[in-house]
């Protein structure tokens, strides 16, 4: 046994910023309001910066299969910190990454998922599903605008 004293790692814990419950509520309602204004029915989810579901709303008549897609778009955007629409642009040139990541559960590589940033910090992700890719993203952007996120 060694006589060396092992120093503890400092710091042991770090602060991780996450989206507030109030902001989640406003974001969800704003996405729904935009969907109503453009005549589509959506599911919308917000994940915190750890990828945990922080909130979800489903419009009556929105596709049932889109429930999980919206949640997974939020999870993907929160986990990677960029739009789900940009995923293939960033890794599509690398066949190994494309095949490897496509086998991962919950990864979404088409539009409708956006990261949520405040003051430069990644605090979560929002995912919208149920309309076209462009309409999903429009609803997600309306949510970010409503809470003043980047």
CORGIPE-V28501 format. One record per residue. RES is the residue in one letter. SS is DSSP state (2 for helix, 1 for strand, 0 for the rest). PSI is psi in whole degrees, 0 to 359 (999 if undefined). Layout:
res=RES ss=SS psi=PSI
res=RES ss=SS psi=PSI
//
This chain:
res=X ss=0 psi=142
res=X ss=0 psi=150
res=X ss=0 psi=1
res=X ss=0 psi=136
res=X ss=0 psi=131
res=X ss=0 psi=124
res=X ss=0 psi=141
res=X ss=0 psi=153
res=X ss=0 psi=134
res=X ss=0 psi=131
res=X ss=0 psi=157
res=X ss=0 psi=327
res=X ss=0 psi=152
res=X ss=0 psi=157
res=X ss=0 psi=133
res=X ss=0 psi=124
res=X ss=0 psi=138
res=X ss=0 psi=157
res=X ss=0 psi=141
res=X ss=0 psi=158
res=X ss=2 psi=322
res=X ss=2 psi=317
res=X ss=2 psi=323
res=X ss=2 psi=312
res=X ss=2 psi=313
res=X ss=2 psi=317
res=X ss=2 psi=315
res=X ss=2 psi=313
res=X ss=2 psi=321
res=X ss=2 psi=320
res=X ss=2 psi=318
res=X ss=2 psi=317
res=X ss=2 psi=318
res=X ss=2 psi=318
res=X ss=2 psi=317
res=X ss=2 psi=319
res=X ss=2 psi=334
res=X ss=2 psi=2
res=X ss=0 psi=33
res=X ss=0 psi=164
res=X ss=0 psi=129
res=X ss=0 psi=165
res=X ss=1 psi=139
res=X ss=1 psi=135
res=X ss=1 psi=148
res=X ss=1 psi=131
res=X ss=1 psi=149
res=X ss=1 psi=181
res=X ss=0 psi=347
res=X ss=0 psi=1
res=X ss=0 psi=4
res=X ss=0 psi=139
res=X ss=1 psi=123
res=X ss=1 psi=337
res=X ss=1 psi=155
res=X ss=1 psi=141
res=X ss=1 psi=144
res=X ss=1 psi=126
res=X ss=0 psi=139
res=X ss=0 psi=133
res=X ss=0 psi=351
res=X ss=0 psi=149
res=X ss=0 psi=132
res=X ss=0 psi=322
res=X ss=0 psi=338
res=X ss=2 psi=349
res=X ss=2 psi=302
res=X ss=2 psi=326
res=X ss=2 psi=316
res=X ss=2 psi=315
res=X ss=2 psi=317
res=X ss=2 psi=329
res=X ss=2 psi=317
res=X ss=2 psi=317
res=X ss=2 psi=315
res=X ss=2 psi=314
res=X ss=2 psi=319
res=X ss=2 psi=322
res=X ss=2 psi=325
res=X ss=2 psi=339
res=X ss=0 psi=17
res=X ss=0 psi=167
res=X ss=0 psi=140
res=X ss=2 psi=331
res=X ss=2 psi=330
res=X ss=2 psi=356
res=X ss=2 psi=308
res=X ss=2 psi=331
res=X ss=2 psi=326
res=X ss=2 psi=329
res=X ss=2 psi=354
res=X ss=0 psi=338
res=X ss=0 psi=342
res=X ss=0 psi=105
res=X ss=2 psi=320
res=X ss=2 psi=314
res=X ss=2 psi=317
res=X ss=2 psi=312
res=X ss=2 psi=318
res=X ss=2 psi=313
res=X ss=2 psi=329
res=X ss=2 psi=340
res=X ss=0 psi=352
res=X ss=0 psi=130
res=X ss=0 psi=148
res=X ss=0 psi=356
res=X ss=0 psi=127
res=X ss=0 psi=132
res=X ss=0 psi=28
res=X ss=0 psi=165
res=X ss=0 psi=159
res=X ss=0 psi=355
res=X ss=1 psi=126
res=X ss=1 psi=143
res=X ss=1 psi=154
res=X ss=1 psi=121
res=X ss=1 psi=145
res=X ss=1 psi=125
res=X ss=0 psi=30
res=X ss=0 psi=346
res=X ss=1 psi=136
res=X ss=1 psi=116
res=X ss=1 psi=357
res=X ss=1 psi=195
res=X ss=1 psi=153
res=X ss=1 psi=140
res=X ss=1 psi=133
res=X ss=1 psi=137
res=X ss=1 psi=144
res=X ss=0 psi=342
res=X ss=0 psi=200
res=X ss=0 psi=165
res=X ss=2 psi=315
res=X ss=2 psi=319
res=X ss=2 psi=320
res=X ss=2 psi=313
res=X ss=2 psi=323
res=X ss=2 psi=318
res=X ss=2 psi=321
res=X ss=2 psi=319
res=X ss=2 psi=323
res=X ss=2 psi=322
res=X ss=2 psi=315
res=X ss=2 psi=318
res=X ss=2 psi=319
res=X ss=2 psi=330
res=X ss=2 psi=2
res=X ss=0 psi=28
res=X ss=0 psi=161
res=X ss=0 psi=999
//
